[in-house]
Amino acid sequence: MSRHPAGKFSSMVQGDAGGRRVLSDVEAFNHAVALDSHAVVRELVDVLGLTAVAVLGDVGETRSVQRWMDDREPRRANELRFALQLALMLTSRADAAIARSWFAATNPQLGDRAPIFMLRDRPLRDIEGPLLEAARSFAGRL
């Protein structure tokens, strides 16, 4: 069981009467960049889970991710922050299971590549635009 307190994510996206509040791409960006790296990891784990965050961070075990939530600086912090931005764009309109599926599925808008592996394997500067475009397109359909 995780030692971190409940993340800000669940309370941040809740709207009136328990419904989910929609976050625009700009709101998701503003939220993600305002967090320290430990909070980024905690919120990303809340949405995608420990294993997916380990993949994004390019580490072989979830124990590293748990340490990032507490006291260690995460590997690939910029990629994790960008992944949180994308996740918030998707989960503000749907539940976390849909966001997890979006990250793991091969996406025809991305040349049949999965966003999670693109974030792990390619330089961020090469993929930010296509990933944002794909996330905006998907979020617009929800």
Phi and psi in degrees as GROMACS dihedral restraints (atoms count N, CA, C in turn):
[ dihedral_restraints ]
;  ai    aj    ak    al  type     phi  dphi    fc
    3     4     5     6     1   -71.6    20    10
    4     5     6     7     1   144.2    20    10
    6     7     8     9     1   -90.5    20    10
    7     8     9    10     1    -6.8    20    10
    9    10    11    12     1   -83.2    20    10
   10    11    12    13     1   149.1    20    10
   12    13    14    15     1   -69.5    20    10
   13    14    15    16     1   165.5    20    10
   15    16    17    18     1   -53.3    20    10
   16    17    18    19     1   135.2    20    10
   18    19    20    21     1   -70.6    20    10
   19    20    21    22     1   166.3    20    10
   21    22    23    24     1   -71.4    20    10
   22    23    24    25     1   -18.7    20    10
   24    25    26    27     1   -53.1    20    10
   25    26    27    28     1   -53.3    20    10
   27    28    29    30     1   -63.0    20    10
   28    29    30    31     1   -37.7    20    10
   30    31    32    33     1   -79.6    20    10
   31    32    33    34     1   -28.0    20    10
   33    34    35    36     1   -70.4    20    10
   34    35    36    37     1   -35.8    20    10
   36    37    38    39     1   -96.0    20    10
   37    38    39    40     1    -0.4    20    10
   39    40    41    42     1   -75.7    20    10
   40    41    42    43     1   134.0    20    10
   42    43    44    45     1  -103.5    20    10
   43    44    45    46     1  -162.0    20    10
   45    46    47    48     1   -64.1    20    10
   46    47    48    49     1   146.2    20    10
   48    49    50    51     1    56.1    20    10
   49    50    51    52     1    30.1    20    10
   51    52    53    54     1    78.8    20    10
   52    53    54    55     1    -1.1    20    10
   54    55    56    57     1   -75.1    20    10
   55    56    57    58     1   159.9    20    10
   57    58    59    60     1   -83.1    20    10
   58    59    60    61     1   134.3    20    10
   60    61    62    63     1   -86.5    20    10
   61    62    63    64     1   136.1    20    10
   63    64    65    66     1   -77.2    20    10
   64    65    66    67     1   130.7    20    10
   66    67    68    69     1  -106.2    20    10
   67    68    69    70     1   128.5    20    10
   69    70    71    72     1   -75.0    20    10
   70    71    72    73     1   172.4    20    10
   72    73    74    75     1   -61.3    20    10
   73    74    75    76     1   -36.5    20    10
   75    76    77    78     1   -68.8    20    10
   76    77    78    79     1   -44.0    20    10
   78    79    80    81     1   -62.8    20    10
   79    80    81    82     1   -41.1    20    10
   81    82    83    84     1   -62.8    20    10
   82    83    84    85     1   -43.2    20    10
   84    85    86    87     1   -60.4    20    10
   85    86    87    88     1   -50.9    20    10
   87    88    89    90     1   -58.6    20    10
   88    89    90    91     1   -41.4    20    10
   90    91    92    93     1   -65.6    20    10
   91    92    93    94     1   -47.1    20    10
   93    94    95    96     1   -64.1    20    10
   94    95    96    97     1   -40.2    20    10
   96    97    98    99     1   -76.7    20    10
   97    98    99   100     1   -17.2    20    10
   99   100   101   102     1   -82.0    20    10
  100   101   102   103     1   -12.1    20    10
  102   103   104   105     1   -89.0    20    10
  103   104   105   106     1   149.4    20    10
  105   106   107   108     1   -75.5    20    10
  106   107   108   109     1   166.3    20    10
  108   109   110   111     1   -62.4    20    10
  109   110   111   112     1   -33.3    20    10
  111   112   113   114     1   -66.9    20    10
  112   113   114   115     1   -40.8    20    10
  114   115   116   117     1   -68.5    20    10
  115   116   117   118     1   -35.8    20    10
  117   118   119   120     1   -57.6    20    10
  118   119   120   121     1   -48.4    20    10
  120   121   122   123     1   -63.7    20    10
  121   122   123   124     1   -43.5    20    10
  123   124   125   126     1   -59.4    20    10
  124   125   126   127     1   -47.0    20    10
  126   127   128   129     1   -67.4    20    10
  127   128   129   130     1   -37.2    20    10
  129   130   131   132     1   -65.9    20    10
  130   131   132   133     1   -39.1    20    10
  132   133   134   135     1   -63.7    20    10
  133   134   135   136     1   -40.0    20    10
  135   136   137   138     1   -57.8    20    10
  136   137   138   139     1   -34.7    20    10
  138   139   140   141     1   -90.5    20    10
  139   140   141   142     1   -50.7    20    10
  141   142   143   144     1  -100.2    20    10
  142   143   144   145     1   -20.0    20    10
  144   145   146   147     1    94.4    20    10
  145   146   147   148     1   160.8    20    10
  147   148   149   150     1   -61.1    20    10
  148   149   150   151     1   -44.4    20    10
  150   151   152   153     1   -63.9    20    10
  151   152   153   154     1   -44.9    20    10
  153   154   155   156     1   -63.7    20    10
  154   155   156   157     1   -39.4    20    10
  156   157   158   159     1   -67.6    20    10
  157   158   159   160     1   -34.6    20    10
  159   160   161   162     1   -62.6    20    10
  160   161   162   163     1   -41.2    20    10
  162   163   164   165     1   -62.9    20    10
  163   164   165   166     1   -47.7    20    10
  165   166   167   168     1   -60.5    20    10
  166   167   168   169     1   -36.9    20    10
  168   169   170   171     1   -83.1    20    10
  169   170   171   172     1    -2.7    20    10
  171   172   173   174     1    58.2    20    10
  172   173   174   175     1    46.2    20    10
  174   175   176   177     1  -122.3    20    10
  175   176   177   178     1   155.1    20    10
  177   178   179   180     1   -88.4    20    10
  178   179   180   181     1    -5.8    20    10
  180   181   182   183     1  -144.5    20    10
  181   182   183   184     1   150.3    20    10
  183   184   185   186     1   -73.6    20    10
  184   185   186   187     1   -17.0    20    10
  186   187   188   189     1   -58.7    20    10
  187   188   189   190     1   -36.9    20    10
  189   190   191   192     1   -62.0    20    10
  190   191   192   193     1   -42.5    20    10
  192   193   194   195     1   -62.7    20    10
  193   194   195   196     1   -42.0    20    10
  195   196   197   198     1   -61.0    20    10
  196   197   198   199     1   -37.5    20    10
  198   199   200   201     1   -67.4    20    10
  199   200   201   202     1   -36.1    20    10
  201   202   203   204     1   -63.4    20    10
  202   203   204   205     1   -30.7    20    10
  204   205   206   207     1   -71.9    20    10
  205   206   207   208     1   -24.3    20    10
  207   208   209   210     1  -100.3    20    10
  208   209   210   211     1   -63.7    20    10
  210   211   212   213     1  -142.5    20    10
  211   212   213   214     1   -12.5    20    10
  213   214   215   216     1   -99.2    20    10
  214   215   216   217     1   148.7    20    10
  216   217   218   219     1   -76.6    20    10
  217   218   219   220     1   133.8    20    10
  219   220   221   222     1   -72.4    20    10
  220   221   222   223     1   150.5    20    10
  222   223   224   225     1   -71.9    20    10
  223   224   225   226     1   148.4    20    10
  225   226   227   228     1    56.9    20    10
  226   227   228   229     1    44.4    20    10
  228   229   230   231     1   -57.6    20    10
  229   230   231   232     1   -38.6    20    10
  231   232   233   234     1   -65.8    20    10
  232   233   234   235     1   -39.9    20    10
  234   235   236   237     1   -66.0    20    10
  235   236   237   238     1   -38.8    20    10
  237   238   239   240     1   -66.6    20    10
  238   239   240   241     1   -41.2    20    10
  240   241   242   243     1   -63.1    20    10
  241   242   243   244     1   -42.9    20    10
  243   244   245   246     1   -66.2    20    10
  244   245   246   247     1   -39.6    20    10
  246   247   248   249     1   -61.3    20    10
  247   248   249   250     1   -38.6    20    10
  249   250   251   252     1   -64.1    20    10
  250   251   252   253     1   -43.0    20    10
  252   253   254   255     1   -55.8    20    10
  253   254   255   256     1   -48.5    20    10
  255   256   257   258     1   -61.7    20    10
  256   257   258   259     1   -45.4    20    10
  258   259   260   261     1   -61.3    20    10
  259   260   261   262     1   -40.3    20    10
  261   262   263   264     1   -67.1    20    10
  262   263   264   265     1   -30.7    20    10
  264   265   266   267     1   -67.3    20    10
  265   266   267   268     1   -31.8    20    10
  267   268   269   270     1   -88.7    20    10
  268   269   270   271     1   -43.8    20    10
  270   271   272   273     1   -78.5    20    10
  271   272   273   274     1   -15.2    20    10
  273   274   275   276     1   -71.6    20    10
  274   275   276   277     1   -17.2    20    10
  276   277   278   279     1  -112.9    20    10
  277   278   279   280     1    -6.0    20    10
  279   280   281   282     1  -151.8    20    10
  280   281   282   283     1  -177.9    20    10
  282   283   284   285     1   -89.2    20    10
  283   284   285   286     1   170.2    20    10
  285   286   287   288     1   -62.4    20    10
  286   287   288   289     1   -30.0    20    10
  288   289   290   291     1   -61.5    20    10
  289   290   291   292     1   -36.5    20    10
  291   292   293   294     1   -68.5    20    10
  292   293   294   295     1   -40.6    20    10
  294   295   296   297     1   -62.9    20    10
  295   296   297   298     1   -43.4    20    10
  297   298   299   300     1   -60.0    20    10
  298   299   300   301     1   -42.0    20    10
  300   301   302   303     1   -64.7    20    10
  301   302   303   304     1   -42.3    20    10
  303   304   305   306     1   -60.3    20    10
  304   305   306   307     1   -44.0    20    10
  306   307   308   309     1   -65.7    20    10
  307   308   309   310     1   -34.7    20    10
  309   310   311   312     1   -89.8    20    10
  310   311   312   313     1   -22.7    20    10
  312   313   314   315     1   -81.4    20    10
  313   314   315   316     1   147.4    20    10
  315   316   317   318     1   -70.2    20    10
  316   317   318   319     1   133.0    20    10
  318   319   320   321     1  -114.0    20    10
  319   320   321   322     1   121.3    20    10
  321   322   323   324     1   -62.1    20    10
  322   323   324   325     1   -26.8    20    10
  324   325   326   327     1   -72.0    20    10
  325   326   327   328     1   -15.0    20    10
  327   328   329   330     1  -114.0    20    10
  328   329   330   331     1    29.5    20    10
  330   331   332   333     1    66.8    20    10
  331   332   333   334     1    34.7    20    10
  333   334   335   336     1    59.4    20    10
  334   335   336   337     1    36.3    20    10
  336   337   338   339     1  -110.6    20    10
  337   338   339   340     1   151.2    20    10
  339   340   341   342     1   -87.6    20    10
  340   341   342   343     1   131.8    20    10
  342   343   344   345     1   -53.5    20    10
  343   344   345   346     1   -39.0    20    10
  345   346   347   348     1   -60.5    20    10
  346   347   348   349     1   -39.1    20    10
  348   349   350   351     1   -80.3    20    10
  349   350   351   352     1   -30.0    20    10
  351   352   353   354     1   -62.4    20    10
  352   353   354   355     1   -44.3    20    10
  354   355   356   357     1   -64.8    20    10
  355   356   357   358     1   -34.1    20    10
  357   358   359   360     1   -76.1    20    10
  358   359   360   361     1   -38.9    20    10
  360   361   362   363     1  -102.4    20    10
  361   362   363   364     1   -17.3    20    10
  363   364   365   366     1  -118.9    20    10
  364   365   366   367     1   152.9    20    10
  366   367   368   369     1   -61.4    20    10
  367   368   369   370     1   136.9    20    10
  369   370   371   372     1   -56.5    20    10
  370   371   372   373     1   -40.5    20    10
  372   373   374   375     1   -61.5    20    10
  373   374   375   376     1   -24.8    20    10
  375   376   377   378     1   -83.8    20    10
  376   377   378   379     1   -18.1    20    10
  378   379   380   381     1  -121.1    20    10
  379   380   381   382     1    -9.8    20    10
  381   382   383   384     1   -55.4    20    10
  382   383   384   385     1   -51.1    20    10
  384   385   386   387     1   -60.0    20    10
  385   386   387   388     1   -53.7    20    10
  387   388   389   390     1   -60.8    20    10
  388   389   390   391     1   -38.2    20    10
  390   391   392   393     1   -67.8    20    10
  391   392   393   394     1   -41.9    20    10
  393   394   395   396     1   -61.7    20    10
  394   395   396   397     1   -43.7    20    10
  396   397   398   399     1   -61.5    20    10
  397   398   399   400     1   -44.0    20    10
  399   400   401   402     1   -65.6    20    10
  400   401   402   403     1   -40.4    20    10
  402   403   404   405     1   -67.0    20    10
  403   404   405   406     1   -42.3    20    10
  405   406   407   408     1   -61.8    20    10
  406   407   408   409     1   -43.0    20    10
  408   409   410   411     1   -62.6    20    10
  409   410   411   412     1   -45.9    20    10
  411   412   413   414     1   -66.5    20    10
  412   413   414   415     1   -45.5    20    10
  414   415   416   417     1   -62.5    20    10
  415   416   417   418     1   -32.3    20    10
  417   418   419   420     1   -68.0    20    10
  418   419   420   421     1   -19.1    20    10
  420   421   422   423     1   -90.0    20    10
  421   422   423   424     1   -12.6    20    10
